[in-house]
Amino acid sequence: MLKTLLAKSRAARYPIAATIGVVGIGCFAPFGLFWLAPLVWLGLFVLLREADSPRQGLLTGLAFGMGFFITGVSWVYVSLTVFGGMPWWMAGPAAFLFCTVMALFPMLAGYAFKRWQPAELWRQALLFAALIAAVDWLKGWIFTGFPWLTVGYSQAAPSPLAGFAPLLGVHGLSLIVALSGALLARWRVGLPVLAALGLAGFGLQQVPWTTPVGEPISVALVQGNVPQEMKFRPEAFFRTLDLYRELITQNPAQLTVLPETAVPVFLDQIPPDYLDELKALARRQNGDIVFGTLTGFGDSYFNSAVSIGSSPLQVYSKNHLVPFGEFIPAGFAWFMAYANIPMSAFTRGPEVQTPLAVAGQHVAANICYEDVFGEEIIRALPQAGILANLSNTAWFGRSLAQPQHLQISQMRAAETGRPMLRATNTGMTAIIDAQGHVDAVLPAFETGVLRGTVQAYQGMTPYARFGNWLALGLMAGLAIIGLSGSRARAY
C-alpha cells in the first residue's frame, strides 16, 4: 500500500515520513504501544528502499526525525518559556533547532542506507537495523549525549522483548526492533522471526541473572510537588522544609528518599536543628534519609544527594550534567542570558563514586538525567544492590517527559537486574522491580509518599559486565554482512 502511494505521488514521500515519525511516539510511554514499533520502522524501511537516490534517503530520514522529535520532545519548549523565562520568539526557534539537530541522526542513517543499499532484501534489513541502532547509540554519546527516545526504550516491560535488556541493553533492543520491522517487508519471513524473538525474550525473562541478597527493607519515596516557580524563592523555603518534615514524620521507613534539590540551598545553609530533626526521624527506624541539595566549596558547587540518619553522612554528586540546564557550553553564555535558569553552572562530581551505605544496603544514587546513560549506571555494580534516582522534571510541565523518564528507569532496572527507586518532585515517583516492571507509582503533580518494600540484588547481568560492547559488536557484524552485497550509489 505504501509502495503504491509512493508510485502515484513522489511528493508524498516526505509528509508520509514525518507522519510515521509522529506515529512512532505512540510506541513509548505514556501510550505504551510497544507492538507498534516494528511497524513504524517497517514504514521507514520501505520509504528508504523506494527512494531514488541517497539524497532522497537523506531527506526521508530527516523528515521522519523531525516528526519524531518535534512530537516526542516538545517539552523542551515548555522548559524554555514557562520555567526558563525565555520569550516565545526565541524559545520556539531554539526548540525547533534542537529537534532538527536530533533529526540529523535518522537523516544520517537514511543517507548511508541508500548510499550503500544491498541488492537482496535480507541484506538490506541487516544494514538498516545496524544503521538505526548505530545512530541511536551515537545520539547518546556525541555532544555529551541525548539518548532520549532511543528506539529500544519502546520495549521496556511489559514487552516480551524486554527479556533481551539484561543481555544487550537498550541499544541491542533498538537493533532487534529495527531488524524485525525491516524483515516484515516480507511478512512470511518477518512474522515468524518476530514471533521467535518474542518467545526468546519471554524465555530470557525467566533467567535469574541476579539473586536476592539480605532482607527486604521498607522505603518511603517522597513527592513534594513543589511548584517550580516557587522552588528557589526565599519566601517558600521554610514552607518547603515544613512540608518534607511532615511527610517524613507521617511515613516512617528504613530508607526515605526525597527528590533532586528537595532542599534548594547549600548543605551548610540548612538550619542545623532541622537536620538534627531529620536524623532523629530516620533513626527511629534504624534507617536513613537521602535528599537532594547543593554542596560545594570555593567556586565549585554540585548537584548532590546527601544521606543522614543511622549511617554516617554521605554525599553523591552528579557527574553527567545537562547542557544549558546545569552547565554552559563554550560560546553559549549569550544564550543563557535570555534563559532564567537558576544554578546553571554546576561542577561535575567524580566519575566513579562509592554507593551510599544506607539502611543496611548499598544504594547507587543517580540524579535526574543521569539514568538515561546505561553504561554510567553500571559503574556502581556489583557493589550496589539497589538503584535510586532523584529527579525534578517540574521543568517540563505536564508533558510527555515524566512518563518517558519512568520508562527509561525501567530499562535501567532490567539491564542491571536491580530494583530502581524513583523519588521525584512532580512525577513520576515509582518503585520498579529488578525485572523492570513498575510495582507502584504515584499520580503525577500530586503531593504524596509512595511506601513499599524493596529487595536488594547481587550478581552481574551480561550487560552489567560488558556494557554496550555486545550490542555494538552485533551492529558491526550485521553492517558488514549487509554491506558485503552492496554497491555505492551516486548522490
C-alpha positions as CSV (number, residue, x, y, z in Angstrom):
1,M,0.0,0.0,0.0
2,L,2.8,2.4,0.9
3,K,4.7,1.5,-2.2
4,T,1.6,2.1,-4.3
5,L,1.1,5.5,-2.8
6,L,4.7,6.5,-3.4
7,A,4.5,5.3,-7.0
8,K,1.5,7.6,-7.6
9,S,3.0,10.6,-5.9
10,R,6.7,11.1,-5.2
11,A,5.8,14.4,-3.4
12,A,4.0,12.4,-0.7
13,R,7.3,10.8,0.5
14,Y,8.3,13.4,3.0
15,P,4.9,14.1,4.6
16,I,4.5,10.3,4.9
17,A,7.9,10.0,6.6
18,A,7.1,12.8,9.0
19,T,3.7,11.2,9.8
20,I,5.3,7.9,10.5
21,G,7.7,9.7,12.9
22,V,4.8,11.2,14.7
23,V,3.1,7.9,15.0
24,G,6.3,6.4,16.3
25,I,5.9,8.3,19.6
26,G,2.9,6.0,20.3
27,C,5.4,3.2,20.9
28,F,6.8,4.9,24.0
29,A,5.3,5.9,27.4
30,P,2.7,7.0,28.2
31,F,1.0,5.3,25.2
32,G,2.9,2.1,25.6
33,L,2.1,0.6,22.2
34,F,5.3,-1.5,22.1
35,W,3.8,-3.8,19.4
36,L,3.6,-0.8,17.1
37,A,7.4,-0.3,17.0
38,P,8.3,-2.9,14.3
39,L,5.5,-1.5,12.1
40,V,6.9,2.1,12.4
41,W,10.4,1.1,11.5
42,L,8.9,-1.1,8.7
43,G,7.4,2.1,7.3
44,L,10.7,3.9,7.4
45,F,12.5,0.9,5.8
46,V,10.0,0.8,2.9
47,L,10.4,4.5,2.3
48,L,14.2,4.2,2.2
49,R,14.1,1.2,0.0
50,E,11.9,3.0,-2.6
51,A,14.0,6.2,-2.5
52,D,15.6,7.0,-5.8
53,S,18.9,8.3,-4.6
54,P,21.0,8.9,-1.4
55,R,19.7,12.5,-1.4
56,Q,16.1,11.2,-1.2
57,G,17.2,8.8,1.6
58,L,18.8,11.7,3.5
59,L,15.7,13.9,3.2
60,T,13.4,10.9,4.1
61,G,15.4,10.3,7.3
62,L,15.3,14.0,8.1
63,A,11.5,14.2,7.6
64,F,11.0,11.1,9.8
65,G,13.3,12.6,12.5
66,M,11.5,15.9,12.5
67,G,8.1,14.4,13.0
68,F,9.5,12.0,15.7
69,F,11.4,14.5,17.8
70,I,9.1,17.6,17.5
71,T,6.3,15.4,18.8
72,G,8.3,13.4,21.3
73,V,10.4,16.2,23.0
74,S,8.1,19.1,22.6
75,W,8.6,19.7,26.4
76,V,11.9,21.4,25.6
77,Y,9.8,24.4,24.6
78,V,7.9,24.3,27.8
79,S,11.0,24.4,29.9
80,L,12.5,27.3,28.0
81,T,9.4,29.5,28.1
82,V,7.3,28.7,31.2
83,F,10.2,28.0,33.6
84,G,13.2,29.4,31.8
85,G,11.6,32.7,31.2
86,M,12.7,32.9,27.6
87,P,10.5,34.8,25.2
88,W,8.5,32.7,22.8
89,W,10.1,34.2,19.8
90,M,13.4,32.8,21.0
91,A,12.2,29.6,22.6
92,G,10.3,28.4,19.5
93,P,13.3,28.6,17.1
94,A,15.6,27.2,19.9
95,A,13.3,24.2,20.4
96,F,12.9,23.7,16.7
97,L,16.7,23.9,16.2
98,F,17.2,21.3,19.0
99,C,14.7,18.9,17.3
100,T,16.4,19.5,14.0
101,V,19.8,18.5,15.4
102,M,18.2,15.3,16.8
103,A,16.7,14.6,13.4
104,L,20.2,14.6,11.8
105,F,20.8,11.2,13.3
106,P,18.0,9.3,11.4
107,M,18.9,11.6,8.4
108,L,22.5,10.1,8.6
109,A,21.1,6.6,8.7
110,G,18.8,7.3,5.7
111,Y,21.7,8.6,3.6
112,A,24.1,5.8,4.5
113,F,21.4,3.1,3.8
114,K,20.7,4.5,0.3
115,R,24.3,5.2,-0.5
116,W,25.3,1.5,0.1
117,Q,22.0,-0.3,-0.3
118,P,22.5,-4.0,-1.0
119,A,20.5,-5.8,-3.7
120,E,19.0,-8.6,-1.5
121,L,16.2,-7.7,0.9
122,W,17.7,-9.6,3.8
123,R,21.0,-7.8,3.5
124,Q,19.0,-4.5,3.3
125,A,17.3,-5.4,6.5
126,L,20.6,-6.2,8.3
127,L,22.2,-2.9,7.1
128,F,19.0,-0.9,8.0
129,A,18.9,-2.3,11.6
130,A,22.6,-1.8,12.1
131,L,22.3,1.9,11.0
132,I,19.3,2.7,13.1
133,A,20.8,1.2,16.2
134,A,24.2,2.8,15.5
135,V,22.8,6.4,15.1
136,D,20.8,5.9,18.3
137,W,24.0,5.0,20.1
138,L,25.8,7.9,18.5
139,K,23.0,10.3,19.6
140,G,23.6,9.1,23.2
141,W,27.3,9.9,23.1
142,I,28.0,13.0,20.9
143,F,27.7,16.5,22.4
144,T,27.6,14.8,25.8
145,G,24.7,12.7,24.7
146,F,20.9,12.9,24.4
147,P,19.7,9.3,24.3
148,W,16.0,10.2,24.9
149,L,13.6,8.3,22.6
150,T,16.2,5.6,21.8
151,V,14.2,3.0,19.9
152,G,14.8,0.3,22.4
153,Y,13.1,2.1,25.2
154,S,9.8,1.3,23.5
155,Q,10.3,-2.3,24.5
156,A,10.6,-1.8,28.3
157,A,8.3,-4.1,30.3
158,P,5.7,-5.4,29.6
159,S,7.1,-6.0,26.1
160,P,8.3,-9.6,25.8
161,L,11.4,-8.2,24.0
162,A,12.4,-6.6,27.4
163,G,14.0,-10.0,28.2
164,F,16.9,-9.0,25.9
165,A,17.7,-6.0,28.1
166,P,20.0,-7.8,30.6
167,L,21.8,-9.3,27.7
168,L,22.2,-6.5,25.1
169,G,20.9,-3.3,26.8
170,V,18.7,-0.7,25.2
171,H,20.8,-0.4,22.0
172,G,20.6,-4.1,21.4
173,L,16.8,-3.7,21.7
174,S,17.0,-0.9,19.1
175,L,18.7,-3.3,16.8
176,I,16.1,-6.1,17.3
177,V,13.2,-3.7,16.8
178,A,14.6,-2.2,13.6
179,L,15.6,-5.7,12.2
180,S,12.2,-7.3,12.9
181,G,10.5,-4.3,11.3
182,A,12.6,-4.4,8.2
183,L,12.0,-8.2,7.8
184,L,8.3,-7.6,7.9
185,A,8.7,-6.2,4.4
186,R,8.4,-9.9,3.5
187,W,5.8,-10.9,6.0
188,R,6.2,-14.6,5.5
189,V,9.7,-14.2,6.8
190,G,9.2,-11.3,9.2
191,L,6.3,-12.7,11.2
192,P,8.0,-16.0,12.2
193,V,11.2,-14.0,13.1
194,L,9.2,-11.6,15.2
195,A,7.3,-14.4,16.9
196,A,10.6,-16.2,17.6
197,L,12.2,-13.1,19.1
198,G,9.1,-12.5,21.3
199,L,9.3,-16.1,22.6
200,A,13.1,-15.8,23.1
201,G,12.6,-12.6,25.0
202,F,9.9,-14.2,27.2
203,G,12.3,-17.1,27.9
204,L,15.1,-14.7,28.8
205,Q,12.8,-13.1,31.3
206,Q,12.8,-16.3,33.2
207,V,16.6,-16.4,33.6
208,P,17.7,-15.3,37.1
209,W,20.6,-13.1,36.1
210,T,20.8,-11.7,39.6
211,T,19.7,-13.1,43.0
212,P,18.3,-11.5,46.2
213,V,20.6,-10.6,49.0
214,G,19.7,-9.7,52.6
215,E,16.3,-8.9,53.9
216,P,13.8,-6.5,52.1
217,I,13.7,-3.0,53.5
218,S,10.8,-0.6,53.9
219,V,11.1,2.5,51.7
220,A,9.2,5.9,51.5
221,L,9.6,7.9,48.4
222,V,8.5,11.5,48.9
223,Q,6.9,13.5,46.1
224,G,6.7,17.1,47.3
225,N,5.0,18.6,44.3
226,V,6.6,22.0,45.0
227,P,5.8,24.3,42.1
228,Q,8.9,25.1,40.0
229,E,8.2,28.8,40.0
230,M,8.3,28.7,43.9
231,K,11.2,26.3,44.3
232,F,14.0,28.8,44.5
233,R,12.1,31.7,46.1
234,P,13.4,32.6,49.6
235,E,9.8,33.1,50.9
236,A,8.9,29.5,50.1
237,F,12.0,27.9,51.7
238,F,10.6,27.3,55.2
239,R,7.3,26.1,53.8
240,T,9.2,23.5,51.8
241,L,11.1,22.4,54.8
242,D,7.9,22.0,56.8
243,L,6.2,20.1,54.0
244,Y,9.0,17.5,53.8
245,R,9.3,17.1,57.6
246,E,5.6,16.5,57.8
247,L,5.6,13.9,55.1
248,I,8.6,12.1,56.6
249,T,7.1,12.1,60.0
250,Q,3.8,10.6,58.8
251,N,5.5,7.9,56.7
252,P,8.3,6.2,58.7
253,A,10.6,3.8,56.7
254,Q,14.1,2.3,56.9
255,L,15.0,4.3,53.7
256,T,13.4,7.6,52.9
257,V,14.3,9.3,49.6
258,L,13.4,12.9,48.7
259,P,13.7,14.4,45.2
260,E,16.5,16.2,43.5
261,T,17.3,19.6,45.1
262,A,14.4,19.0,47.6
263,V,16.2,21.4,49.8
264,P,17.3,24.0,47.3
265,V,20.2,25.6,49.3
266,F,23.7,24.6,50.2
267,L,24.0,21.9,52.8
268,D,25.7,24.2,55.2
269,Q,22.9,26.7,54.9
270,I,20.2,24.2,56.1
271,P,19.3,25.0,59.7
272,P,21.2,22.6,62.0
273,D,18.2,21.9,64.1
274,Y,16.2,20.9,61.0
275,L,19.0,18.4,60.1
276,D,19.0,17.1,63.6
277,E,15.3,16.5,63.5
278,L,15.6,14.6,60.2
279,K,18.3,12.4,61.7
280,A,16.1,11.6,64.7
281,L,13.2,10.7,62.3
282,A,15.5,8.4,60.4
283,R,17.0,6.8,63.5
284,R,13.6,5.8,64.9
285,Q,13.5,3.2,62.1
286,N,17.2,2.5,62.4
287,G,17.4,3.9,58.9
288,D,18.5,6.8,56.8
289,I,17.1,9.7,54.7
290,V,18.5,10.6,51.3
291,F,17.7,14.0,50.0
292,G,18.7,16.3,47.1
293,T,20.5,19.5,48.0
294,L,23.5,21.6,46.9
295,T,27.1,21.1,48.1
296,G,30.3,22.9,47.3
297,F,33.5,24.6,48.2
298,G,35.2,27.6,46.8
299,D,34.0,28.4,43.3
300,S,32.7,24.8,42.8
301,Y,29.2,23.7,43.6
302,F,27.5,20.4,43.0
303,N,24.0,18.9,42.5
304,S,24.1,16.3,45.2
305,A,22.3,13.6,47.1
306,V,23.1,13.6,50.8
307,S,22.3,10.9,53.4
308,I,21.7,11.4,57.1
309,G,20.4,9.1,59.8
310,S,21.8,6.0,61.4
311,S,24.7,5.8,59.0
312,P,27.4,8.5,58.7
313,L,26.7,11.4,56.4
314,Q,27.5,10.5,52.8
315,V,27.3,12.5,49.6
316,Y,26.8,11.6,46.0
317,S,27.4,14.5,43.5
318,K,26.0,14.4,40.0
319,N,28.6,13.6,37.3
320,H,26.7,13.8,34.0
321,L,25.4,17.4,33.8
322,V,22.7,18.7,31.4
323,P,24.0,21.2,28.8
324,F,22.4,24.6,29.3
325,G,20.5,23.4,32.3
326,E,23.5,22.6,34.6
327,F,26.5,23.8,32.6
328,I,27.0,26.4,29.9
329,P,28.7,25.0,26.8
330,A,31.6,27.2,25.5
331,G,30.3,30.1,23.4
332,F,26.7,30.0,24.7
333,A,26.8,32.5,27.5
334,W,24.8,34.8,25.4
335,F,22.0,32.2,25.1
336,M,21.8,31.7,28.9
337,A,21.4,35.5,29.3
338,Y,17.9,35.1,27.9
339,A,17.0,32.0,30.0
340,N,16.4,32.5,33.7
341,I,17.6,29.0,34.9
342,P,18.9,29.0,38.5
343,M,22.1,27.2,39.3
344,S,23.1,26.6,35.6
345,A,26.9,26.3,36.2
346,F,27.4,23.2,38.3
347,T,30.7,21.4,38.7
348,R,30.8,17.7,37.7
349,G,31.1,15.2,40.5
350,P,33.7,12.4,40.3
351,E,33.1,9.8,37.5
352,V,33.3,6.9,39.9
353,Q,31.7,7.2,43.4
354,T,31.1,4.7,46.1
355,P,27.4,3.7,46.5
356,L,25.7,5.1,49.6
357,A,25.7,2.7,52.5
358,V,22.3,3.3,53.9
359,A,19.6,1.3,55.7
360,G,21.9,-1.7,55.7
361,Q,22.2,-1.7,51.9
362,H,24.4,-0.3,49.2
363,V,22.4,2.2,47.1
364,A,23.7,3.6,43.8
365,A,22.3,7.2,43.6
366,N,21.8,8.9,40.3
367,I,20.3,12.3,39.7
368,C,17.7,13.1,37.1
369,Y,19.1,12.9,33.6
370,E,21.9,10.5,34.6
371,D,19.8,7.4,34.4
372,V,19.5,7.8,30.7
373,F,23.1,6.6,30.4
374,G,23.2,2.9,31.0
375,E,27.0,2.5,30.9
376,E,27.3,5.1,33.6
377,I,24.8,3.4,35.9
378,I,26.7,0.1,35.8
379,R,29.8,1.8,37.2
380,A,28.3,1.2,40.7
381,L,28.0,-2.5,40.2
382,P,28.4,-5.1,41.5
383,Q,28.6,-3.4,44.9
384,A,25.2,-1.6,44.7
385,G,22.1,-3.8,45.3
386,I,19.6,-1.0,44.7
387,L,19.4,1.9,42.3
388,A,17.9,5.2,43.3
389,N,17.0,8.2,41.0
390,L,16.3,11.6,42.5
391,S,14.6,13.8,39.9
392,N,12.9,17.1,39.4
393,T,11.1,17.1,36.0
394,A,8.9,20.0,37.0
395,W,10.9,22.0,34.5
396,F,8.9,20.3,31.7
397,G,5.4,20.9,33.0
398,R,2.5,18.5,32.2
399,S,4.2,16.8,29.2
400,L,5.5,13.5,27.9
401,A,8.7,14.0,29.9
402,Q,7.6,12.3,33.1
403,P,6.3,9.0,31.7
404,Q,9.1,8.8,29.2
405,H,11.6,9.2,32.1
406,L,9.9,6.5,34.1
407,Q,10.2,4.1,31.1
408,I,13.9,4.9,30.9
409,S,14.3,3.9,34.6
410,Q,12.5,0.7,33.8
411,M,15.2,-0.1,31.2
412,R,18.0,0.6,33.7
413,A,16.5,-1.8,36.2
414,A,16.1,-4.5,33.6
415,E,19.6,-4.1,32.3
416,T,21.2,-4.3,35.7
417,G,18.9,-6.8,37.5
418,R,18.5,-4.2,40.3
419,P,15.3,-2.5,41.6
420,M,15.1,1.2,40.9
421,L,13.6,3.7,43.4
422,R,12.4,7.0,41.8
423,A,11.8,10.0,44.1
424,T,10.6,13.0,42.1
425,N,9.2,16.4,42.8
426,T,6.2,16.3,40.5
427,G,6.3,12.7,39.0
428,M,6.6,10.0,38.3
429,T,7.6,8.7,41.7
430,A,7.8,4.9,41.5
431,I,9.2,1.6,42.7
432,I,10.5,-0.6,39.9
433,D,11.4,-4.2,40.4
434,A,14.6,-5.9,39.3
435,Q,13.0,-7.1,36.0
436,G,11.9,-3.6,35.1
437,H,8.2,-3.8,36.0
438,V,6.6,-0.9,37.8
439,D,5.5,-2.2,41.1
440,A,3.8,1.0,42.3
441,V,3.7,4.7,41.1
442,L,2.2,7.9,42.4
443,P,0.0,10.1,40.3
444,A,2.0,13.0,38.8
445,F,1.5,16.5,40.1
446,E,0.2,15.4,43.5
447,T,1.8,15.6,46.9
448,G,2.3,12.2,48.4
449,V,4.5,9.5,49.7
450,L,5.0,6.1,48.0
451,R,5.6,3.4,50.6
452,G,6.7,-0.2,49.9
453,T,9.4,-2.8,50.5
454,V,12.4,-3.3,48.3
455,Q,14.7,-6.3,47.9
456,A,18.3,-5.7,47.1
457,Y,20.0,-8.0,44.4
458,Q,23.5,-9.2,43.8
459,G,25.3,-10.6,40.7
460,M,26.0,-9.2,37.3
461,T,23.9,-9.4,34.1
462,P,25.8,-9.7,30.8
463,Y,25.0,-6.0,30.1
464,A,26.4,-5.0,33.5
465,R,29.6,-6.8,32.7
466,F,30.2,-5.7,29.1
467,G,28.1,-2.5,28.7
468,N,27.2,-1.7,25.2
469,W,30.0,-3.7,23.6
470,L,27.8,-6.7,22.9
471,A,25.3,-4.6,21.1
472,L,28.0,-2.6,19.2
473,G,29.6,-5.9,18.1
474,L,26.3,-7.1,16.7
475,M,25.7,-3.8,14.9
476,A,29.2,-4.1,13.3
477,G,28.6,-7.7,12.3
478,L,25.2,-7.0,10.7
479,A,26.6,-4.0,8.9
480,I,29.5,-5.9,7.5
481,I,27.2,-8.7,6.2
482,G,24.8,-6.2,4.8
483,L,27.5,-4.2,3.1
484,S,29.1,-7.2,1.6
485,G,26.4,-7.2,-1.0
486,S,26.2,-3.5,-1.7
487,R,27.5,-1.1,-4.2
488,A,27.9,2.6,-3.8
489,R,25.4,4.9,-5.4
490,A,25.9,8.4,-6.7
491,Y,24.4,11.2,-4.6
